[in-house]
Amino acid sequence: MSRDKRHKRLADLLFPTRWMFIGFFAILVPQYILSPASAFEVKALVENVSAERSDLKVLDFLESGFEIELRDDEQLTLSYLASCVMEKITGGRVVIGEKQSLVKNGMVSRSKLKCNTSSQTSKSNEAAAVVFRAPNQTEQSTKPIKAFSIYPVLKAGNFEGNFTIQDMDRFHEPLSVPVQKGVADLGKQYLALKSGVTYRVTAGEKEYVFIVDEKADRSRKAPYLVRLIVF
């Protein structure tokens, strides 16, 4: 066999293998690049910021890897959705993690909150401590979720107007709660719900059904993570 023929036969043997490898690589790579795990994921909630900032405000949701630089005298309070851990941080560099922050050159104290970390979430990319309304989910398919405060905080995007809160048994008159910048804090308005009672809250065309836990927190100033319901 001539040298050219030997080279051609070798190429014929190697060529399909090479393309099989490239095809295999092309199938695998998008799975890693486009994996849901690499997409935006909410991990923490801003409870309080001691100074006004352009990049951070109360009730902001933060993703894993988000970095915050604090002045030496600046304080930040975060709560983690998956672990129900609350952090009070003073100064330093803060990097949002999965269940707690990485804090460099600053001080941090942590405490555990009472909240549900089971399958309360209704969106796959958001954690379970905060109650989220699932898009396109009907009332009949929605299992009431427990609220762990008698003073919930209701958040519905840029909605302006009033939330209507009605107990499902209709034993009480419905509450009309004013909304500012999409948020209504029942604690600030001294409007307490009843433990063990199921409620429907309506904001325009949006609604959600939830039940207040029998042992719900009774403080008007409980952390937002315990009280927040997001439409």
N, C-alpha and C positions, 0 to 999 in steps of 0.2 A: 504494500500500500504506500502511495506517495506521501510525502510530507504534507502537502496541501489537503489531501483527503483525510489524513489523520487529524489535522487541525479542524476541518469541517465537522468530522464526526464528534470530536470532543466538544465543539461548540453546540452541536445538536443535543448532546447529552446534558450540557450545563445550562443551556438557554431556558428550557422549561422550568428547571429547578429554580433558576434565578427569578423568573416571573412568578412562580408559586410563592417564593419568599416575599417578593414585593407585594403580591396580593394579600398574603397573610398579614404583613406589616400594615398595609392600608386598611385592613379590617380592624385591626387591634387599636391603632392609634386614635381614631375618632372616639372609641369607647372610653379612653382615658382622658382625652381632651374635653369631651362633651359630657363626661360623667356628672350626674346630679350632685355628687359629693363635692365637685369642684365649682359648682354654681354658688350664687349668693345664698348664704344661710344666716338667719338671725340667731344670735347667741345670747346677747345681753340687752338689758333695758336700762336707760338712764333714769335714775331715781331723783338725783339732785346734782346741781352744779353750783359751786359757791360764787362764781363770777360769770357774767354774761360772756358767751363765746359765739363766734360765727359758725363754728363747725360742730357745735354740740348744744343740745337743749333737752330739757326734761321730757320724758316719754319717747325719746329717740330710740330706735332699735339699731343695734350695732352688730356687724358681721365679724366672723372670726378673722383675725389678722389686722383688724383696724387698730391704728396707733394714735395715741393721745399724749401730747406733751403738756405736763402741768407745771405751773410755777411752784416754787417752794411752799408758798402759803395758800395755794389753790387746792380745794377739796372737791372730790368727785365720788358720788355714790352710785354703784351699779348693782343690778341683780341679774342673776343668770337663770335663763329659762329652763334649761335641762337639769340643773343641779339644785335649784332653789337656794343658791348661796347669794348672800348680799355682802358687798364689799364697800368699805369706806376707805378711800385712798387720799393721801395727802402728798402732793408733789411727785416729781419723777416722770418716768416714761412708762406708759401703760399700753400693753398689747392685749387685745381681746382674744381669749382662748376658747376652748370648747365648753369647759365647766367652771373656769375661773381665770382671772387675769394674770399675766406675767408683769410684775412691777419691778422696775429698776430705778435705783436712786430715790426711792420714795418709801412711804410707810403705808401699810395696808392692814386692816382688821377685817375678819370675816365672821359671819354668823349664818345660821341655817334658818330659812323661813318655812312656814307651814304652807305648802302648796302641793298640787297634784302633779307628779311627774310621770304619770301613766300615759295613756293614749288620749289625752284630752284635745290635742291639737287637731284641727280639721284641714290643715295644709301640710303637705309632706315636707316642705322646706322650712317649717317653723316649729319651734320646740313647744313643749306641752304645758308649761306652767300658765301661760296666758291663754284665755279662751278666744279662739278665732272662729268667725263664721265662714263656713265652706261655700265657695261660689257654686251656684246652680243646685244647691241642696234644699230640698223641700222640708217643710215642717214635719211631715210624717216620717221622713227618713232621718231626722235629726234627734238623737238621743240627748235629753237635757244634760247639761254639764254643770258640775257643782261650782258655785261661786263661794269663795272662802272668806268673804266679808259681807256684812250687812250694809256697807257703804261702797258699792262698786264704782269704778271709774269706767265710763262708756266712751269709746272712741270710734268714730265713723268717718275717717278721711277728712274731706273738706266740707262735710255737711254743716249747714247752718239752719237754725230753727229750734225746734223742741223735740226731745225724745219723749215717747209715751211709754210708760211702764205700767203693765196691768198684771195682777195676779190671775193665774189661769182659772181659779175657782170664782173669780169676780166677787169676792167677799168685800173688797175695798174699792174705793173710787180710784180710777187710774191717775197716775202721777204724770204731770207735764213738766219736764225738766229742761231748762234752757241750755243751749249748747254754745260754746265759744271755741272757735277754730277747730271744730270737729270733736271737741271733748266736753263731757259733762262729769263732774266730780260730785257724787252724791254726798260725800263727806263734807265738802266745803259748803254745801247747801243744807246740811243737817237733815237730809232725807234718808231715814233708815228703812231698810226692807226687813221682812220677817224671816227668821231662821226656819228652815224646813218647808218654805213655800216656793212654788214654781211660778216663774214670771215670764212674760213675753215683753221684750223691749222692741219698739218700732221706731225707725228713723226713715221717714219717707217710705220707700218701697222695701227697705231692708229691715229684717227682723231676726231675732234669735231667742231661743227658749233656754232658760237656765233655772237651776234650783239652788237656793241658798242653803249651804251646809248647816246641819243642826248645831254644829259647834263653830260656826263662822266667827271670825274675828269681829269684835264689837268696837274697835277703835276707829275713829274717823281719820286717823293719820297713819293707818297701817300702810306698809310699802305698796307701791303701785303694782308690783308683780303679783301680789295676792289679790288685788282688787280689779285689775284691768280686764275689760271685755272689748275685743276689737271686732268691728263689723267689716 
